[in-house]
Amino acid sequence: MKLVIHALICVSIFGIACKKIQLYGKESRLLAVNMVNDAPLDGYVLSWSDEFNAPALDTTNWKYRVGVSQKSYQRAANVRLDSGKLVIDLKTENFGGKSLTGGGIITKTASGYGYYEVSARLDGGYGWHEAFWTTGMSGFDDPNPIKAANARMLEIDCFEHYGEYDAYHLTYGAIEWGPYPGNVNRGYHTSTPDLSAGYHTYGFEYTPDYLNYYFDGLLLKTVDMRGVPQHNFYMWLSAIATKADATSSGHVYFDYVRAYTISPSEYNTRKTTFINALDAQRGPMASGGTDLWIEAEDFVQKSNWTTERDVQNSLIIKGFTSYSAGRDSTQLRARTGITVATAGTYKLWVRSRDFTTAPGTRKFKVIVNGITSPTEYGTHGTDGYAWQSGGTFTLAAGQNILDIFDSSQYHARCDKILLTTDLTFIPSLIGGVSNVLHNNDL
Ligand SMILES: [Ca+2]
């Protein structure tokens, strides 16, 4: 009965799952049924896996990673299946203009939300970089539209391991690539066991709301994904050289890659814990009055301000990076119109970035309906983003105009603005989510 249920799920959610079951016969079916019972995260069921038990790589599901990356040329010939493992051989050999060769495999079918896990032994050695990661591309030459100009593309690095660090240190993270490049998050974990000596599980849970990283079943980090670009992706299991003097031979072993999905109702139950934890990290998201939360990156006229993803996975805008005399105000300001429903007196708060290195040098001003706030922002003296208060302003119902003015022309960064009728409210941490309508009727 469980097999029937599993088969129905995989037909409807993850088409290639059934292909696997049909290809490898009764033994794999039994394995799949058992793994449903062993789903590593509450609410999830297995939807697809490759246990690498076949005599050769299933090229209906996988393509080889081929070509130059960093210090090595990746070859299909370096990838093989042996005793139930996918093995990537790392070699010193002259090929394709490089003196080192690595390899990897990439899924041919895109995957979506779910939990993904590999079991791997990372014995590449010095100078090699092993990884389980995802991107919207199924190859660097992939014409997939997710790679199109201005497409917001997310890379998830479930684990990366660099042999030159040591055998215990792994990193993980997510990166947004163009048009707002930057780290959504980055972290690392130091393992007690030697990652090169045995198999360990590396997993990530990708959802519309959060991204979880796991090592050997241990939750390493929960990242807020609300507002972060999301799309289906291809899985990459790969090993390349990052050092020209990488060790002369090494091997990376993958025991399996497994994909799990969760039903909407199970997800609604599961997500509560993680969303509550993330919201607690945001600080207060509402005052006792009327709040206008305004993201700087939503300003309709940005002029020379550029949008970037910065620490704490916030989207921000950044001004000029070097001073030049003679720039006029239209070059220095970002401007937006916001529609206000409730007229009144509002207190201004601005979330800016400062640095402990040369604090107070990346500065900007905020102008509300032509009146400049007395505070200059980017001067709070703490490392990272913080809120600064900026006086009170009268807002009329209807159209109001805000400017962010680049007063230092030197790496000024603004995350968001709060205008609130609660004059005693003090925002902290990330704050609330955007709740205003912007318009370009200026
Ligand atoms: Ca922002």
Boltz pocket constraint, residues with backbone or C-beta under 6 A from the ligand:
constraints:
  - pocket:
      binder: B
      contacts: [[A, 295], [A, 296], [A, 297], [A, 314], [A, 315], [A, 316], [A, 414], [A, 415], [A, 416]]
      max_distance: 6.0
